[in-house]
Amino acid sequence: MDRLRQRADFLAVANGARANSSAFVLQGRARQDEGPIRIGFTVTRKNGTATERNRIKRRLRELVKRLDPVSMHPHHDYVLVGRRDALTRDFATMVDDLRTALGRLTRQAAKGREKNPATSRKPD
């Protein structure tokens, strides 16, 4: 797994599917290349001081480390947008929330492919 670091990548993922949780918002987007899964983390200023935002990001990074990579799809980008509840929410519950959010993203992507089958094909 690689990290997203460039603003353009974060903006591209923001236009994809999203799943909400009380501690974070998970955004996901399929890529058209053969690269590895990439994950980005962000927390806005309205979530507290720099120390609190960094703690939220550390908790989100640890969530992804403890998650089995099988639940994430290859050739996808994901962004976890932290919320203030990530500071106080039970960690085991957050792991379950992340698994559930990944499942919701998968279902949303499947619905999108059903509605527009022309965009779901890979170019020849």
C-alpha positions in Angstrom: 0.0 0.0 0.0 1.2 3.5 -0.9 0.2 6.9 0.4 -1.5 9.7 -1.5 0.5 12.9 -1.2 -0.5 15.2 -4.1 -3.4 17.5 -4.0 -4.6 16.4 -7.4 -5.0 12.8 -6.2 -7.0 13.9 -3.2 -9.3 16.0 -5.4 -9.8 13.1 -7.8 -10.8 10.7 -5.0 -13.2 13.4 -3.6 -15.3 13.0 -6.8 -15.7 9.3 -6.2 -18.0 7.3 -3.9 -18.1 8.1 -0.1 -19.2 6.4 3.0 -19.8 8.2 6.3 -19.1 7.2 9.8 -19.1 9.1 13.1 -15.3 9.1 13.3 -14.4 9.5 9.6 -15.6 9.8 6.0 -14.2 7.2 3.6 -13.8 8.3 0.0 -12.9 5.8 -2.8 -12.1 5.8 -6.5 -11.1 3.2 -9.0 -8.0 4.0 -11.1 -7.3 2.9 -14.6 -3.7 1.8 -14.0 -2.1 -1.3 -12.5 -0.6 0.4 -9.4 -1.0 -0.6 -5.8 -3.7 0.5 -3.4 -3.1 4.1 -2.3 -4.4 5.7 0.8 -4.5 9.3 1.9 -5.4 10.9 5.3 -6.7 14.4 6.0 -8.2 16.2 8.9 -9.5 19.8 8.6 -8.7 22.6 10.9 -12.2 22.7 12.4 -11.4 19.4 14.1 -9.1 21.0 16.7 -5.6 22.1 17.3 -2.6 20.7 15.4 -1.9 18.3 18.2 -5.5 16.9 18.1 -5.5 16.7 14.3 -2.2 14.8 14.3 -3.6 12.4 16.9 -6.7 11.8 14.7 -4.4 11.1 11.7 -2.3 8.7 13.8 -5.4 6.8 14.8 -6.6 6.6 11.2 -3.2 5.3 10.0 -3.3 2.6 12.7 -6.8 1.6 11.5 -5.6 1.0 8.0 -2.6 -1.0 9.3 -4.8 -3.3 11.4 -7.3 -3.8 8.5 -6.7 -6.8 6.3 -5.7 -5.6 2.8 -8.1 -8.1 1.2 -11.1 -5.9 2.1 -9.6 -3.1 -0.1 -9.7 -3.4 -3.9 -6.6 -3.3 -6.0 -6.1 -0.3 -8.3 -8.1 1.9 -6.0 -7.4 5.1 -4.2 -8.9 5.8 -0.7 -9.0 8.9 1.4 -9.9 8.9 5.1 -11.2 12.3 6.2 -11.0 12.4 10.0 -13.7 13.8 12.3 -13.5 15.0 15.8 -15.2 11.8 17.2 -12.1 9.8 16.1 -10.3 11.1 19.2 -12.7 9.5 21.7 -14.3 6.6 19.7 -13.4 3.1 20.8 -10.7 1.8 18.5 -12.3 -1.6 17.9 -15.5 0.1 16.9 -13.6 2.3 14.4 -12.1 -0.8 12.8 -15.6 -2.3 12.4 -16.8 1.1 11.0 -14.0 1.0 8.4 -14.9 -2.5 7.3 -18.5 -1.5 7.0 -17.6 1.7 5.1 -15.5 -0.3 2.6 -18.4 -2.6 2.0 -20.7 0.4 1.3 -18.2 1.8 -1.2 -18.1 -1.5 -3.0 -21.9 -1.6 -3.3 -22.0 2.0 -4.5 -19.4 1.3 -7.2 -21.4 -1.8 -8.3 -24.5 0.4 -8.6 -22.6 2.9 -10.6 -21.4 0.3 -13.1 -24.9 -1.0 -13.5 -26.2 2.5 -14.4 -23.5 3.3 -16.9 -21.9 0.1 -18.2 -19.9 2.0 -20.9 -17.7 3.6 -18.2 -17.0 0.4 -16.4 -15.1 -1.2 -19.3 -11.4 -0.9 -19.6 -10.0 0.7 -22.8 -8.7 -1.6 -25.4 
